[in-house]
Amino acid sequence: MPESFTGRGDPVGEGGLTASELLALDRRHVWHPYGPMPGREEPLLVESAAGVRLRLAEPVEGRRELVDGMSSWWSAIHGYNHPVLNAAATEQLGRMSHVMFGGLTHEPAVRLSRRLVDITPEGLEHVFLADSGSVSVEVALKMCLQYQRSRGRPRRQRLLTWRGGYHGDTWNPMSVCDPDGGMHGLWAGVLPRQVFADAPPSGFDAAVDPVYAAHLRELVARHADELAAVIVEPVVQGAGGMRFHSPAYLRVLREACDEHDVLLVLDEIATGFGRTGALFACGHAGIAPDVLCLGKALTGGYLTMAATLCTSRVAEGISRGEVPVLAHGPTFMGNPLAAAVADASLGLLLGQDWAAEVARVESGLRAGLEPVRALPGVRDVRVLGAVGVVQLDGPVDTAAAGRAAVREGVWLRPFRDTVYTMPPYVTGDEDVARICAGVRAAVAASVEATAATGTAAR
C-alpha cells in the first residue's frame, strides 16, 4: 500500500485509488452489515451498475459483470441507472435536495403521499414518511402504543406476532423478530417481552390448519387486555427464513383483532409494490390493516425512504389523546429528493403491466428452480411472484455458494439455510435462467463444501 494510505489523517492523493487499495481501506475502516470488524470475507468492489448488471472493478472468478439476483436487498425493482428515475433525481436536484419537514412541506412529499393513499388498501388515509424500513416499524409500533394510551388503555403495551418473522434491527422492531432462531437472540433479556404465536404453517397454497387458526384466535383473546397491536409480515416471511404461508391466516388475524379492538400492523417492507404477484401481499387475503409499513422498493432502490400509513381511526385516536401529537420526526423525514424519485418509481411501476412482468419472472423461476429439488441436501423449493427460494437441510456454506454463483455470472446473497433470489422485475428471460443456474451452482457448491467439512471433521 502506498505510504500516503498508512496514516489515519493522511491525504488520499489526486491519482485515485486502485481496487486493491480501496479494498484494503475497506477492510481497515468500513463495517459491513451483519459482519465482524474487520470483515472475514472480502466484498466485491462494484464500479457501476446498469439494467440488471453489476460491473465489478476487477474480474472475480473470471467474471467482470454479474446479473443481480437480489435487487439490492429487494429494492431495485426497475434495475439500475434507469433513465426515468435518473431524470426525476436530476430535475429535483435542480430545485432542492432537502428541506426540513417541520413547519415546511413541498410538492414531492405531497404527491407521493397522495399516490400511496390511492394505491394502498382502503382506509389508509395518513402517511408518515420515514428514513428506512426499520424506522417505519418503530413509528408504527409507537402509533399503536400511543393510540391505546389515548383511548384510556395504558396497560395495552405489548405486541403479538408469530415466530419466524423479521421487522428490522432497531429496538422495538427487534423485539418482534423471531426470539430464538433470529439474529437478535443476544438481546432476549433486555428487549421488551412480546407475545409470540407459533410460526404459521408453510405453504402459500396449503390448506388452512383449523388448529393453528384456533391457536391465533385464542392467543389474541387471552392477551387482549395487554395487547396494543398484532404485527406480521403478510404471506412471505423475509429475512426470518423466506417462508410462505396461506393468506387465510391474515383473515383470521383481522377478525381476531376486530373482535378484541386490537390494531393490526402489516409489515410490507419486503412484499410491497408487486413482489408477490399482488400489489400488496395483503391483497391475496382481501384485507386491509390499521397500519401499513412500506420501504425497500419504494424509491426503486435509489435512495433510502420508507412510509408508515394508518387509518383515520388511529390518527384521530392519537390526536385526541393527552399528548395530541406523534412525537417522532427524523431529520430527513419527507426528503424531497427521495420523495420525487419514489413518486417517479411508482409511476413507472403502475404505468406498465407490472403484474404480467412479475408473472413472467415467476414462470422463469419455477422452470429454472424446479430441477434443483432433485439435488442432494435440498429440503424444499418454492416460488411466489418474483421470489424464488431453495431451502437446504442445513446451513448454507455462504462463501462456497457465493463463489459458485459468481462463476455463473450471478450475484446472490445466501443466508441461514436458504439460497434465494428476488430479481428486478425487468430481468429478461435469459437472465432469469442465468440466475437459476447460479442458484443451482450455489446449492451444489454449498452441499459439497459442507460434506467435505464433515468428512474432514470425522
C-alpha atoms as one frame of an Amber mdcrd trajectory, in Angstrom:
protein
   0.000   0.000   0.000   1.385   3.447  -0.877   2.754   5.447   2.026   0.006
   8.064   1.757  -2.570   5.468   2.836  -0.848   4.364   6.023  -1.717   7.263
   8.322  -5.159   7.953   9.783  -5.201  11.573   8.634  -3.060  11.323   5.504
  -4.488  12.619   2.223  -5.612  10.110  -0.335  -3.956  11.928  -3.230  -5.160
  13.040  -6.632  -4.407   9.962  -8.661  -7.342   7.888  -7.387  -7.214   4.526
  -5.674  -6.634   1.133  -7.195  -9.058  -1.674  -6.486  -6.618  -3.341  -4.093
  -6.088  -0.059  -2.224  -9.832   0.512  -1.893 -10.360  -2.998  -0.582  -7.531
  -2.585   1.919  -9.083   0.635   3.214 -12.487  -1.030   3.266 -11.150  -3.834
   5.413  -9.479  -1.398   7.795 -12.296   1.112   8.248 -15.672   0.016   6.848
 -18.114  -2.050   8.895 -20.390  -4.097   6.631 -23.860  -5.447   7.513 -24.023
  -8.455   9.820 -20.265  -8.833   9.915 -17.313  -8.515  12.272 -14.681  -5.785
  12.206 -12.500  -6.325  10.315 -14.501  -8.471   7.927 -13.603 -12.103   7.319
 -14.783 -12.122   3.702 -13.622  -9.616   1.124 -16.579  -7.854  -0.529 -16.807
  -7.492  -4.279 -15.919  -3.987  -5.442 -18.678  -2.630  -7.713 -17.656   0.004
 -10.235 -21.060   0.731 -11.784 -24.489  -0.761 -12.394 -26.933  -0.608 -15.290
 -30.029  -2.587 -16.156 -29.797  -5.775 -14.114 -25.996  -5.967 -14.158 -23.363
  -5.031 -11.625 -19.963  -4.180 -13.129 -17.010  -5.058 -10.923 -13.835  -3.002
 -10.715 -11.810  -6.141 -11.404 -12.757  -9.646 -12.550 -13.679 -12.110  -9.805
 -13.870 -15.828 -10.567 -13.357 -14.828 -14.204 -16.416 -12.507 -14.205 -16.456
  -8.721 -14.587 -20.256  -8.393 -14.811 -22.843 -10.107 -12.646 -26.609 -10.398
 -13.116 -28.127  -9.123  -9.889 -30.398 -11.759  -8.395 -31.034  -9.736  -5.230
 -32.394  -6.359  -6.442 -30.016  -4.841  -3.876 -31.840  -6.375  -0.940 -35.146
  -6.409  -2.808 -35.325  -2.690  -3.601 -34.113  -2.125  -7.201 -37.255  -3.439
  -8.903 -36.598  -1.410 -12.089 -32.916  -2.308 -12.248 -30.124   0.258 -12.187
 -29.424   3.558 -13.907 -32.999   3.807 -15.178 -33.494   6.919 -17.363 -36.879
   7.793 -15.841 -35.584   7.671 -12.295 -32.348   9.402 -13.259 -34.373  12.231
 -14.790 -36.564  12.549 -11.683 -33.495  12.789  -9.456 -31.741  15.264 -11.720
 -34.795  17.508 -12.035 -35.349  17.544  -8.287 -31.676  18.270  -7.611 -32.112
  21.426  -9.676 -34.857  22.555  -7.286 -33.711  21.398  -3.842 -32.250  18.227
  -2.433 -33.587  18.709   1.076 -35.506  20.996   3.411 -36.646  20.200   6.925
 -40.187  18.823   7.167 -41.007  20.538  10.457 -43.123  23.559   9.595 -42.449
  23.176   5.864 -43.830  20.984   3.104 -43.211  20.535  -0.610 -44.754  19.065
  -3.726 -42.755  15.793  -3.935 -43.844  14.697  -0.449 -47.466  15.708  -1.019
 -47.656  13.975  -4.396 -46.036  10.809  -3.074 -48.300  10.681  -0.032 -51.405
  11.096  -2.158 -50.265   8.347  -4.521 -49.607   5.989  -1.613 -53.086   6.641
  -0.214 -54.571   5.971  -3.655 -52.834   2.627  -4.246 -52.753   1.057  -0.776
 -55.680  -0.858   0.778 -58.815   1.122   1.503 -58.926   3.104   4.729 -55.243
   4.019   4.957 -55.511   7.803   4.730 -52.489   9.207   6.553 -48.797   8.900
   5.654 -45.721   9.298   7.848 -42.584   9.440   5.688 -39.636   7.822   7.444
 -35.973   7.154   6.715 -35.850   3.368   6.487 -37.950   0.260   6.856 -36.876
  -0.349  10.438 -37.813   3.219  11.360 -41.199   2.805   9.683 -41.830  -0.165
  12.002 -40.669   1.874  15.004 -43.175   4.558  14.017 -45.949   2.005  13.503
 -45.450   0.463  16.927 -45.267   3.880  18.563 -48.539   4.792  16.824 -50.243
   1.695  18.229 -48.959   2.186  21.765 -49.934   5.847  21.783 -53.341   5.088
  20.271 -54.148   2.666  23.088 -52.920   5.118  25.725 -55.020   7.876  24.168
 -58.046   5.579  24.377 -57.536   5.258  28.116 -55.940   1.784  27.945 -52.353
   2.363  29.070 -51.954  -1.304  30.102 -52.033  -2.291  26.442 -48.283  -2.144
  25.966 -47.425  -5.488  24.382 -47.356  -6.694  20.797 -48.257 -10.068  19.328
 -46.558 -11.630  16.343 -45.693 -15.094  15.142 -42.342 -16.814  15.179 -40.131
 -16.776  12.113 -40.585 -13.064  11.487 -38.184 -10.196  10.917 -39.039  -6.499
  11.226 -35.731  -4.650  11.417 -32.659  -4.065  13.537 -33.684  -1.092  15.676
 -35.002  -1.534  19.203 -38.745  -2.214  19.130 -38.612  -3.973  15.737 -36.009
  -6.349  17.193 -38.473  -7.257  19.951 -40.970  -8.650  17.404 -38.395 -10.585
  15.387 -38.114 -14.318  15.988 -36.820 -14.573  19.578 -35.000 -17.882  19.147
 -33.938 -18.527  15.566 -33.452 -14.877  14.593 -30.458 -12.569  14.673 -31.397
 -10.763  17.883 -31.310 -13.513  20.497 -28.421 -11.678  22.151 -30.883  -9.101
  23.449 -33.507 -11.505  24.771 -33.184 -10.341  28.356 -33.184  -6.646  27.505
 -35.808  -6.164  24.794 -39.488  -5.665  25.646 -41.170  -9.056  26.140 -43.749
  -9.602  23.429 -46.306 -12.354  22.770 -45.327 -14.959  20.168 -47.619 -17.335
  18.344 -46.219 -20.428  16.679 -44.869 -19.862  13.184 -47.597 -20.129  10.532
 -47.773 -23.460   8.679 -45.750 -23.359   5.468 -47.249 -23.156   2.015 -48.973
 -20.335   0.167 -51.467 -22.772  -1.357 -51.633 -25.129   1.630 -54.989 -25.945
   3.178 -55.784 -23.928   6.274 -54.988 -25.713   9.515 -58.014 -25.163  11.800
 -55.936 -25.978  14.870 -53.453 -23.242  14.022 -56.223 -20.765  13.219 -57.733
 -21.504  16.635 -54.298 -21.019  18.209 -54.114 -17.500  16.749 -57.613 -16.592
  17.885 -57.064 -17.963  21.386 -53.766 -16.122  21.825 -55.225 -12.766  20.786
 -58.222 -13.310  23.081 -56.113 -14.386  26.050 -53.797 -11.365  25.837 -56.302
  -8.803  24.534 -56.199  -6.683  27.692 -52.454  -6.140  27.328 -52.097  -6.020
  23.518 -51.691  -2.775  21.628 -51.364  -4.485  18.244 -50.576  -7.562  16.218
 -47.745  -7.188  13.674 -46.809  -9.713  10.968 -45.270  -9.927   7.512 -48.098
 -10.948   5.173 -47.687 -14.087   3.016 -43.855 -14.051   2.929 -41.619 -14.006
   5.986 -38.463 -12.461   4.576 -35.169 -12.331   6.454 -36.570 -14.695   9.091
 -36.288 -17.604   6.657 -38.079 -16.827   3.372 -41.132 -18.855   4.427 -44.522
 -18.582   2.669 -47.879 -19.022   4.393 -51.544 -19.071   3.422 -53.246 -15.663
   3.146 -56.137 -17.184   5.126 -54.217 -16.679   8.376 -54.233 -12.930   7.729
 -58.019 -13.052   7.639 -58.007 -14.916  10.950 -55.848 -12.197  12.490 -58.003
  -9.429  11.044 -61.147 -10.971  12.554 -59.493 -11.589  15.934 -58.129  -8.047
  16.087 -61.534  -6.589  15.242 -63.234  -8.727  17.883 -60.895  -7.541  20.641
 -60.202  -3.976  19.443 -56.522  -4.712  18.815 -54.768  -2.925  15.954 -53.348
  -4.920  13.034 -50.000  -3.819  11.589 -48.757  -5.349   8.347 -45.071  -5.066
   7.513 -44.922  -4.965   3.712 -41.426  -3.538   3.513 -40.250  -6.591   1.562
 -43.524  -7.668  -0.072 -44.979  -4.336  -1.166 -45.143  -2.991  -4.732 -45.819
  -6.238  -6.559 -43.138  -8.613  -5.310 -45.564 -11.483  -4.521 -47.781 -11.013
  -7.580 -50.249  -8.726  -5.798 -49.536  -5.013  -5.497 -49.515  -5.550  -1.736
 -49.331  -9.017  -0.231 -52.390  -8.425   1.959 -54.324  -8.234  -1.313 -54.032
 -12.031  -1.513 -56.180 -12.128   1.631 -58.529  -9.319   0.684 -57.949  -7.458
   3.945 -56.679  -4.040   4.998 -54.548  -3.320   8.074 -54.891  -0.468  10.538
 -51.226   0.404   9.988 -49.037  -0.451   6.988 -45.235  -0.299   6.751 -43.549
   0.224   3.379 -39.939   0.640   2.260 -37.266  -1.062   0.127 -38.776  -0.829
  -3.401 -40.470   2.499  -2.609 -37.750   4.513  -4.368 -36.771   1.775  -6.795
 -33.548   1.288  -4.845 -32.268   4.817  -5.492 -32.488   6.448  -2.069 -33.475
   5.474   1.438 -37.105   6.215   2.258 -39.960   4.395   3.917 -43.537   5.115
   4.890 -45.977   4.243   7.649 -49.645   4.592   6.720 -52.567   4.446   9.123
 -56.339   4.790   9.207 -58.195   7.882  10.356 -59.270   5.952  13.461 -55.635
   5.574  14.509 -54.632   9.120  13.608 -57.628  10.707  15.325 -57.209   8.497
  18.375 -53.659   9.765  18.831 -54.565  13.371  18.087 -57.328  13.421  20.722
 -55.168  11.994  23.480 -53.452  13.580  26.464 -50.394  14.134  24.264 -52.091
  15.004  20.961 -49.022  14.645  18.722 -46.961  11.753  17.374 -43.581  12.680
  18.830 -41.381  11.409  16.041 -39.551  13.473  13.434 -36.449  12.195  11.624
 -34.109  14.884  10.307 -34.537  13.674   6.735 -38.262  12.991   7.012 -40.015
  13.659   3.712 -36.712  14.264   1.904 -37.759  15.899  -1.400 -35.115  14.133
  -3.477 -36.162  10.702  -2.242 -39.860  11.606  -2.498 -39.508  12.746  -6.105
 -37.718   9.548  -7.100 -40.229   7.429  -5.171 -43.145   9.070  -6.953 -41.417
   8.505 -10.302 -40.698   4.882  -9.390 -44.334   4.227  -8.511 -45.424   5.956
 -11.709 -43.048   3.730 -13.665 -44.373   0.600 -11.933 -48.054   1.438 -12.318
 -47.636   2.741 -15.863 -46.843  -0.748 -17.159 -48.361  -4.192 -16.823 -46.290
  -4.933 -13.736 -48.381  -7.985 -12.868 -47.554  -9.595 -16.215 -43.851  -8.859
 -15.736 -43.826 -10.384 -12.251 -45.766 -13.398 -13.563 -43.192 -13.794 -16.348
 -40.342 -13.766 -13.824 -42.288 -16.217 -11.647 -42.712 -18.604 -14.575 -38.996
 -18.474 -15.324 -38.081 -19.080 -11.694 -40.439 -22.051 -11.463 -38.990 -23.637
 -14.593 -35.396 -22.946 -13.633 -35.519 -23.882  -9.949 -37.738 -26.967 -10.017
 -34.850 -29.242 -11.134 -32.915 -28.130  -8.040 -35.411 -30.075  -5.929 -33.663
 -33.292  -7.019 -30.229 -32.208  -5.778 -28.908 -33.818  -2.596 -29.267 -31.699
   0.507 -32.331 -29.810  -0.753 -35.329 -29.714   1.587 -37.710 -27.509  -0.411
 -38.075 -25.311  -3.474 -40.731 -22.588  -3.501 -41.630 -19.712  -5.802 -44.147
 -16.906  -5.432 -44.167 -13.908  -7.715 -40.613 -12.645  -8.169 -39.352 -14.651
  -5.182 -37.520 -17.953  -5.601 -36.229 -19.950  -2.632 -34.219 -23.141  -2.275
 -34.087 -24.374   1.313 -31.338 -26.793   2.309 -31.236 -29.445   5.010 -28.718
 -27.380   6.976 -26.903 -24.039   6.984 -25.556 -22.768   3.678 -21.798 -22.523
   3.236 -22.181 -18.911   2.147 -18.600 -18.487   0.934 -18.685 -21.570  -1.298
 -22.206 -20.794  -2.525 -21.384 -17.162  -3.300 -18.253 -18.040  -5.278 -20.131
 -20.646  -7.299 -22.852 -18.145  -8.201 -20.242 -15.586  -9.273 -18.625 -18.181
 -11.525 -22.011 -18.437 -13.244 -22.105 -14.645 -13.611 -24.738 -14.106 -10.903
 -24.836 -12.142  -7.657 -26.645 -13.904  -4.811 -26.536 -13.460  -1.046 -27.493
 -16.787   0.622 -28.270 -16.812   4.317 -29.187 -19.283   7.036 -30.384 -22.430
   5.209 -31.572 -20.741   2.022 -30.230 -19.842  -1.384 -32.810 -17.444  -2.752
 -33.375 -14.800  -5.403 -35.606 -11.721  -5.670 -34.586 -10.268  -9.044 -35.619
  -6.936 -10.573 -38.912  -7.153 -12.427 -37.158  -6.049 -15.633 -34.913  -9.128
 -15.657 -35.154 -10.738 -19.102 -35.922 -14.409 -19.615 -32.311 -15.325 -20.416
 -31.076 -13.580 -17.307 -33.755 -15.258 -15.168 -32.451 -18.562 -16.499 -28.908
 -17.484 -15.667 -29.957 -16.594 -12.120 -31.489 -20.055 -11.746 -28.235 -21.585
 -12.974 -26.429 -19.512 -10.352 -28.774 -20.801  -7.649 -28.226 -24.393  -8.760
 -24.455 -23.902  -8.724 -24.587 -22.250  -5.309 -26.635 -25.101  -3.841 -24.351
 -27.778  -5.270 -21.224 -25.973  -4.058 -22.630 -25.477  -0.558 -23.643 -29.119
  -0.217 -20.236 -30.265  -1.481 -18.349 -27.910   0.856 -20.452 -28.948   3.841
 -19.916 -32.630   3.070 -16.169 -32.093   2.743 -16.031 -30.255   6.054 -17.954
 -33.054   7.730 -15.625 -35.673   6.307 -12.583 -33.719   7.451 -14.056 -33.379
  10.950 -14.560 -37.129  11.215
